Amino acid sequence: MRENDMIYEHLEMVAPGTQLYEALDSILKAKTGGLIVIGDTPEVLELVNGGFHINAEMHPGSLYELAKMDGAIVLSSDAKRILYANTQLVPDSMIPSFETGTRHKTAERVAKQTGQLVISISQRRNIITIYRGNWKYVIREVSVILAKANQALSTLEKYRSVFQQSLTNLSALEFEDLVTLTDVTTVLQRSQMVNKIAWEIERYVIQLGSEGRLVRMQLEELMADTKDEGLLVFKDYYAGSNLSEAWAQLEELDSDDLLSLASISKALGFGGSLASLEQALAPRGYRVLAKIPRLPMPVIENLVKTFDGLSSVMDATIEELDDVEGIGEVRAKAIKEGLRRLREQVLVDSHI
């Protein structure tokens, strides 16, 4: 998970269905405003000045009542206990802040100085803002997030359809030994686009909390048979020596870089020139073999190591397949039959 995305873990604490969300919603509706720090680290406690030391179990009603006072509230790191209430926080005034209100300025500076999660509830603007370090996020209403999630699901469905078709075309080319680097990079490009949209929806689901169950179910259904396809394509054609690192670099590419097939070609271990995109490639066979029922990955690994690519596996006799570790006569026949059926199905699908 990217560093910027890790903040979404904190959003789970304030998502619908949690006690903290219930309290924040009550404070927001009452228009009392509030300043809440989640964290009892020494850095936070050094900023606490005055107020009441409570050390009581956090309850939405209690937090709501305490927020009626002007001071800040300090919760434990797990947000399960109220430690201080009606306290004044005194952060370093030299820390830059671009907020205008006193409460928001304090929240931003405390977050930057302590690295802890700080929640500011605006009394006039009626919004909830979360700060942590240099990061700031304004919590949207559930209806707004839900609308964005549904729109993203619609986009994912369209991209997934295009990705599935590109996989079918790639499979047909693989069975005919006609694959080029352009074909592979195009599939990987669409795979990463699908993954990025799926991760965007996952972030919406995190923010929706208990209200995001239906969105999560739809996401899981759409991604059920596409989740690992991109990685298997990458394993089939990667030309370097450190696959996990190269795959991580590919996943780190932003949307602009993904538009360039040359960037994906470099991640695969090939050059980024236009000429290199036309070179012919041969698959190792990970992705196609993974489609054969009841064929575990260790056995697929043995097949790939024994034979020089997918075409060699297809040309192998049952006796040659039987000699591979983990494959008996029954499994060897199943592999031959499975590859035959896949080839026929793919060639039919590619011409529809």
N, C-alpha and C positions, 0 to 999 in steps of 0.2 A: 504494500500500500504506500502510495506517495506521501511524503511528509505533510503536504497541504491537506491531504484527504484524511489523515489520522485524527484531525479535529472532529470529524464526524462521529468518532467514538464518544465524544463528550455530549453530542447532541442526543444520544440515547438516554442520557440522564434527564433531559428536559422534554422528551417526546411524549405525546399523548399516551395515557395509560400509566404513567409514573406519578408518584406522590408529589414530586417536585413540580411537574407540569400542572397538576391540579392547583397547587398553591400559587404558582405564577399566574395562572389564568384568573384566579380569584382576585389577586392583587391588581391585575390589568383591568378587570371589569370594575373594580372599586375606584380606579383612578387615584390611588394613593401614592403610586411610585414606589421604588425600592432599590436597594443596592445590596447584592448578596455575593459573598466570596465563598467559593467551595475549595477548601483546603486549610489545614491547620499546621502548615509547615512553619518553621522558625521565621522565615522571611515574611510570612503573613502576620504572625503574632507580634512581630516587631513594629508593625504599622498600626496595631490596635491601640486606641487611646480612649479610656473611659468606657462607659456603657455598663452592661450587666453581663456577668459570667453565668450562663445558664446551664450548659452541659446537660441538655434534656433530649429525649428522643424527638426526632423531627416528625411532625405531623402537619399536613396541609393547613388545617385550621390554625394551629399555633403559629406557623410561619406567616400566614395571612394577617393575624392579629399583631404580631411583632412588627410587621412592615408598616403599620400605621404610624409608628414612631419615625422620627426623621433620620435616625442613625442607620448605619450599615449592620448587616447580619453576617456572621461568620459560621459556616457549616463545616463539618468534618469532611475529609477528602472523599468519602463514599456518600456524602449528603444524607447520612442517616441520623446525624445528631446536630442539634443547634448548640453551638458553643458560646457565641457572644451575640448580643442584641443591643440596638441603640448605641453602637459604638462609633467613634469617629476614626476614619482611616486617614493616615498622614503619609502619603507617598512622597517621593522626591519631586519637588516642584520643577526641577531642571529636566525631568523626562518630558520629551516633546509630546504634545497632544493636539489633535486637530478637531476635537469635539468642542461644542459651544457651551452646553450646560455643565454646571458644577458636578452633578452626579456622574455624568458620562465622562468628564475629564478625570475624575477620581478613579472611575472604573478602568479606564484605559491605562492610566499610570500604574495602578496597582497590578494589573495584568502583566504589563511590561516589566515591572520591577520584581515580581514574585514568580512569574511563569505559571500562575494558577488560573483557574477558571473564574471569571467575574461576570455576574449578570446584572445589568442595569435595566430597570423598568421605568420608562418615561411616563411622567404624570400628565404632561400636556399632549405629547404626540401619540400616546397610547401604543407604544411598541416595546418589544423586548429585544435587547441587544446583548450579545455574548462576546466577551473578550478573552483572549488567552495569548500571552506574549504579544507579538505584533499582529495577531490575527483578530479579525472582527467579523461578526456575523449577525444579521438582523433576522430574527425568527419570523417566518411568514405564517399567515393563517393556514389552518389545515385545508380549507377549501382551495386555496391558491396552490399549495403544494400538490394536492390531489389532482388538480387540473393539469399541472405540469407533468406529473407522473403518467397520467393517461395519454397525454400527447406524446411523451417519450416512448410509451409502449407501442403506440401506433407507428412511430418512426422505426422502432426496433423490429417490428414485424416486417416492414418493407425491406429494411437492410438485410434481415435474416433470409428473406426469400431470395434476394440477389446473391447472397453468400452461398446459399445451398445450391443454386444453379451453377455458380462458378466452381463449386466442389464437384458437381456432376460432370461438368465439362473437363475439369482437370483429370478426373478418374478415367474418362473416355480417352483422353490424350495419353495417359499413363499406360493403359492397356494396348495402345497403338504405338508406343514408343515415339511420341511426337511432342513431348513436353519441352518448352523453352523457359528460360528464366523469367520472361515477361509473364507467362501463365502463372508461375509460382508466386511471384511478387504481387500480382493482382489478387490472388486468393488470400494471401497474407494481409494485404491492405484491407480487404473487406472484412477479414476476420477481426482485425484490430478495431475497425470502426464499430462492428457489432459489440465487441467487448467494452468499448468506451461508452456506448449508449447503455449497455447493461449495467455498468458501474454507476452511471449517472442515475439510473432508476433505483439502484441499490441505495444510493445516498438519499433519495426521496423516501424510500421505505424506512430508513433509519429515522428520518425526521418525522414521519407519520406515526411511528410507534404502533400502538394497537389499532390505529385507523388504517394501517397499510397492509393488512393481511391479504386482501384480495389482490392488491398490486403485486405482492410477493409471489402469490400463487401463479399469476399470469406470467411473471418474469421467469419463474422456475420452469414453467411449461415451455416457454419459448426457447430457453437456453438448454433444455434437457439433452438434446442430441447435437448441440453445436459447441458446447463448452470447451472440449479438448481437441476439436478438429484442427484449429490453427496450430497448436503445438505439435501435433502429429505431422502436419505438412512441413513445419519447420524442421523436425527431426529427419524427415525424409530427404531434405535437400541441403541441410546445413553443411558448409564446407570448412568450418573452423575446428578448433580443438576444445572450446569451452562452451558447450551448448547452453547451460543454464544462465551463464553471464550474458551471452548473446541474446537469448530470449528475453531476459530482463531489460536489455537495452532496447529491444524492439518495442516492448510494452511501454517504455518511457518516452517513445516518440510522441510528440504532440500532433494535433490535427493537421497543422501545416506540413510537417515533415512526412506524415503519412500520405499526403497527396503526391509525393515524389517517389516513384518506384525505385529510383536510384538509392534513396536512403534505406529502403527495405533490402535492396540488393547488397548493400554494404553490411547490414546486420547479418545477412546470410553468409557472409564471408566472400562475396564476389565483388568485383569492381563496380563502380557507379556510373560507368560510361554507357552511352546508348548502344554501342556495339556489343557490350557484354550481355545486354538484356536479350539479345537474339540467340545466345548460345544454347545448344541442346543440353538437356539434363535427363538423368534417369533416377527414378525414385528408389529408395531403399526398401520401401514396402510397409512401413509401420502403419500408415493410415488404412490402407486397403486390408491388410491382414487383421487389423483391429475390428473390422466389420464382420469377420467370420465368427459365428456364435461359439461360445465356450472355448475360446482360444486365449489363454492368459498372456499377459505381457512378457513374462520371463521366456515363454516358448517363442513368442514373436522375436524377442531379442536374439535367441539362439538361431532362428531362421535367418535373420538379417546378417548375423555374423558368419553363418555357414555359406550362404549364397550371395552372389554379387548382384544385388538389386532384385526388384520385383519380377522382372522378366525371367531371371534365372529360377526364381521360386516357381513361377508358372510352368516353366519348361521341365522342371525336375520330375522324375518318376516317383511313383509311390515308394519304391525301395529306397531311393535317395532321400526322400523326406523322412522315411522311417528311421534312417541312420542318425538323424538329428536328435540330440538329447531332449527328452521330454515329449517326443512324438512316437507313438506306436503306429501299428498298421491301421487301426481304426481312425485315429486322428489324422493320419496322412491322407486317407481317403476323404475324410471330411474337409480337409484343406483344399484338395484338388477339386472336389465338388463345389465347395464354397466359392472358390475363385472363378470357376466356370459360370456359376449363377450370377455372381457379381458383375462379371464382364458382360454377360448378356443383358442384365438389367440396366447397367450404366449406358451401354450403347443404344438401348431403346430410349431411355430417359433423355439422353443428349440430343435426340432427334425429334423430341416432342415439341 
